Amino acid sequence: YPKALKEDSISKYAKIVAITNLYDNYCNPANSADARTPKFVMALLFSKFKGRLDSHLVQTLISVMGVYPPGTVVQLSDESIGLVVAVDSKALLRPQVLLYKPEIPKNEALLVDLAQHEDLSVVQVLKPGDYPKRIYDYLGIQERVGYFYDKQS
């Protein structure tokens, strides 16, 4: 696909586009009620599409985006809720999280780097509908999520 091409006949760039397109389609479907969490989609790409996608490229995507990719809403060990906004490839389980704290104005929301707070960790990934609209509004979560990755040397 397309034209019934097989593994070596498909360019690396076409494979990358196929993986990212599949990822985006699961995270941002036409019907937002069908949206899957980024973490769920990462696992899906790794398991359901094993053998159909380039496994090295899927692993590279996971290492770049992290276990909790930007846009993932998480519950932390202190029961707070936040939005993953950045990932460090050296600490995939410890992303930077924008915290929901209604007592703080949303334009002053706290950003916590879990890599610098050993006492905090992600305990649960929340999917759309698992949290009230006020959290959605406070964190500025868009119906469709876009990603930007800045390669650091």
Order of alpha helices (4+ residues) and beta strands (2+ residues): alpha-alpha-alpha-beta-beta-beta-beta-beta-alpha
